[in-house]
Every structure is written in C-alpha cells, then in structure tokens.
C-alpha cells in the first residue's frame, strides 16, 4: 500500500520509519543536525513549494531518506489508516 504525502507524491507504507511534526522536532538540536546532515547528502526531498508541516523518515532499500510534506502529521495519520 501507498501513502499520499502531498503534491502527487506517494511513498510505500512499509518503507515508513516515522512521521514527525516539523515544528517541535526542529526545536531539538539533534533533529536539526539530522535533517541538515541528510540535506547536505541530498537525501531530503521537498514534496511541495508550500511551508512544510511534517517530515517522513523512510528506509528506501537500506538508504535513509527524509521527505518534507505540507500535510500535518494528523492528516497523514488519517490517510494511512
């Protein structure tokens, strides 16, 4: 099964490690460093031009990937159910 994460982008549900709210997550220094490190390595993908509200951490074939979405964590959770 797939989860639509916005702007015609979908991910495999089995690849999802976690879905996180971007506002509280970026308060943590560890999370900021994690996202910045992955962004420098080209592993962060923006799914839309709007301000992101959540990020999805994925395991795509053994590779960690971060996708930023304008859809809230609650909205993504409802879509996943």
Rosetta blueprint (number, residue, H / E / L):
1 X L
2 X E
3 X E
4 X E
5 X E
6 X E
7 X L
8 X L
9 X E
10 X E
11 X E
12 X E
13 X H
14 X H
15 X H
16 X E
17 X E
18 X E
19 X E
20 X E
21 X E
22 X H
23 X H
24 X H
25 X H
26 X L
27 X L
28 X L
29 X H
30 X H
31 X H
32 X H
33 X H
34 X H
35 X H
36 X H
37 X H
38 X H
39 X H
40 X H
41 X L
42 X L
43 X L
44 X E
45 X E
46 X E
47 X L
48 X L
49 X L
50 X L
51 X L
52 X L
53 X L
54 X E
55 X E
56 X E
57 X E
58 X E
59 X E
60 X E
61 X L
62 X L
63 X E
64 X E
65 X E
66 X E
67 X E
68 X E
69 X E
70 X L
71 X L
72 X L
73 X H
74 X H
75 X H
76 X H
77 X H
78 X H
79 X H
80 X H
81 X L
